[in-house]
Amino acid sequence: MSRTTISEPGDARMPNDEQNGNDGDPGQDTGGAEERGDAVGRREGLRQVLPWISLLVAAGAGALLSVGAFLGVYVRPTSDDWCALWKTRDMGVLGITSDFYRTQNGRVTNAFLTGLLYSDDMRGPKLLPAFLILTLGAGLFLLAREVLRALSLPLPVAATAAAVLVLEALLFFAGTRSYQVLLWAPATLSHTLPSVIGVWAALTGVWAARSRRPWARSVAVGSAVLLGTAVGTLSEPFVAMSGLIAAAAGVLCLPRLRLAHDRFASTWCAAWCLGLLIGSVLLFTSPGARWRRAQQPKRPLSWSELGATFQDWSRVWETIGGQWAYTGALAVGVLLGLAAALQGRRLPARGTEPGPRPSRGTILAVTVLPVPLIALGSLVAAYGLRGGYGAAGWTYARAWTSFLVPFLVALCGYGAWLGFRLGRRLVPRPAHTGAPFTDAPLPASPLTGVRPVRLLVVLVTAGAVAAASAAALVPAVRTMTTQTVTRALAWDVRDARIRAEAAAGAREVTYRPLRIGGLAEPFFTQTYARDWVAQCAARYYGVDRLRRS
């Protein structure tokens, strides 16, 4: 008789045994099932551990950022604050904007935002650090979600939050001028805020590309021109860096390279570059910019000057490379990649058809281009700093933000790619189900089991490096906190005394400098006629002159 109708003794099989390749050995079947069950259990265990490690890293970085945001309460005027305060009070928002355009530096957007920020004395600068942290963090999180969505990958919320918070903590606290990058409003308006605007501008372009409303793309292109023009009169280093990135992205998104379905992405990038060009022309031709160039004429671009610029550029990257905490961006990227690999892939959004696969050359260009773009953008920034501030210009680390943001994002991206590849190697691939992707967890395979030890080592190492990089920032945050709070308390006492003396009719008051963050205070120079900080502080208090106490 056939085995399909009557089973012989000792030859009983489960359904589909022959289909699954089981030769009928009960012990083999049981062992395979147990092995697959153990593999699934180990994989599920690792999937549960990874979010907790990510949350631990996120908590550490988030605590540092919370301190930085809270320190805004203790921000007090120094350096350019004094001039911005009295000009906004006496001239108004439009008045200070006109003053910047005609007599200062031509940065119209910078002046307008300065007027808005200082309209209520120091309330705006006190709230600005928290605003920057929240808006930059939210923008980076949403941008990461869009990138993962474009790659048909799920969004690991905990790992993505950890990546964003670590990147922000490194940006604000790992450099040599943490106070200026986060707490000093004149610097954050010029060098930190532009990156926030750039991130959100890119998000509006992405959302418009996915929108079904016919007017959305036109509005996005028009807003790209307007925002680019505004940024063009806000920060020269960011103009160079964002222009390079947008130009490269516009070329790579041409339909023939098969990264984009149509020309909208390239059109949006061209609109952004056009806006940057318009803003730069407005800035360069302004009376204020001409006056500033006349105060410190630039040297001709000779071989010696070019060599000095390269030397400044190398010093910048030597300083950045000397801070090992930046490796935390790479490590947290590995965590993000591992989380995406362990969660598996999902189906593309409904109503969309997968486009043609980009060529290897295009993929290689996307992978490699961030390095030369960031290098070139930072070189342009070094040249501008040398022309504007002389031989010591490269030390003005507040201007590094324009290329530090893409640098940290690129590090995180490379780490995510590495983590995803490692995760795919150490976790079995899903069986072919006829669909390209699936939301289901990755199934265990009898041929390739999960390598839990290797995966756990990678996971713990990445988490430890990311946590250690955040911990390495604690001394800098503690020092900045002590200095900021101590200065604020002393400043309040001195401010109350000066105001009382001015109210009593005094025309000259004594002033003791309270320096912080490497910024200028009254009496930074021995010649009072050249002491613009002291003169602005005197006008703020309504007296004729400050005398050093």
C-alpha positions, 0 to 999 in steps of 0.5 A: 500500500501507499504511504499516503494512505497507511503509515507503516510502524515507526514511519509516522510523519507530520504534514508537509514533512517531505515538502520541508525536507524532513527525512522522517527522523523524529529526533531530527525534527524535534531538534530542528524545531527546538533549535528554531525556537531557541533562535527565535527566542534569542532574536526576540530577546535581543530585540527587546534589549536594544530599545532599553540600551537606546533609551539609556543612551537617549536619557544620558544625552537628553539630560545634558540637553535639558541642562543646556536648555535650562541654562538659558534662564541664566543668560545675561548680556555680554559683547554684542548683546549690549548693542542689540539691546539698546538698538532694538529698544531705541530703533525698533525692529525695522530700525535695527534692520536698516542699521545692519544693512547700511552701516554694520554688515548687510545681514538683513535677516540676521538684523531682523531676527535680532530685533525680534529676539531682543524686543522684550529685553533678554526674554528672547535670548533666555528662551532661544536655547530651548527653542533651538534644541527642540526644533533641531531635535524634532527636525532631525527626528522627522528627517530620519523618519523620512529617510527610513521610509524612503528605504522601506524600513521601519522607524525604531523610535527609541534608537532614532531618538537616541541618535538625534539626542546624541547628535545634538549633545555633541553639536552643542557641548563637544566643541571648544565654544559651547557657550557661544554655540548654544547660549549666546544669541548673536552666535546662535542666530548666525550659525546655529539657527541656519541649520535648523532652517535648513533641516525644516526646509528639506522636510517641507520639500520631502512632504511636498513631493509626497503630497497629492495636492497640485499646489503643494509642489509650487508652494514648496519651490517658492518657499525654497527660494524665499528661505534660501534668500533669507539664509543668504543674508543670515550666515555666509558659512552656511550658504557655502555648505548648504549650497554645495549639498543642495547642488550635489543632491539636485544632480543626483536626483535627476531622473536619469540617475533613478534616485527620483521618479521626476524632476521635483527634487532637482527643481527644489534644490535649484530653487534653494540654490537660487535663493542663496544666490539672491541673498548673497548678492543682496548681502555683498552689495549692501552698504554695510558689507562694503563698510565692513570690507573696508575696515579689514581689506582682504589679502589677495588670494596668493599661494602663501595665503592659500597655504595659510588657509589650508593650514587653518583648515587642518587645524580645525579638523585636528581640533575636531578629531582630537575630541573622541566623543564625536565617535558617539555619532558613529556608535549611535548610528550603529544602534539605529542600523541594528534596530532597523535590521532586527525589526525587518522591512515593511511594504512600501506605502500604498499607491506607490510603485517601486522605481527602477533600482539606481545603478551602483555608480549612483549608490556609490556617489551617494555614499561617498559624496558627503566626505568631499562636500563637508571637506570643501564646505569647511575649507570655504568656512576657514577661508572666510574666517581668515578673511574676516578675523585674521590669522586667529579666525579659525579659532572662532568655533561658533562658525563651525556649526555650518559643517559640523551638523552635516558632519555628525549626520554623515557619521551617524548615517555611516554608522547606521549603514554599518549597523544594518549590514551587521544586523543582516549578517547576524540575523537570518533573512526572511524566507521568500513569500512572494512579496518584496518586504514584510512587516512580520518579524524575521523568521528563523532558518534551519540553515542560518541561525541567529548569532546571539553572541556576536550580535550582543557584542556589537550591540553592547559595544555600540551602546557603551561607546555612545553612552561614554561619548555622552558621559565625556561631555559631562565635565564641559556641561558642568563647567559651563553651568557653574560659570553661567550661574555664577556670572548671572548671580553676580551680574544681577547684583551689579545690574541692580546697583547700576540701574539705581545709580542711573535712576538717581541721575549719575552720568558715570557708573563703575562696571566690573567685567564679568567675562564668559565664553571667550567673549568681549566685555567692557574694557576689553581694550585700553582705549575707550574710544575703541571700546565699542562694548563699553559704549553700547553698555553705557547707552543701554543703561542711559549713562555717558560713560562706564568706569572700571571698578 
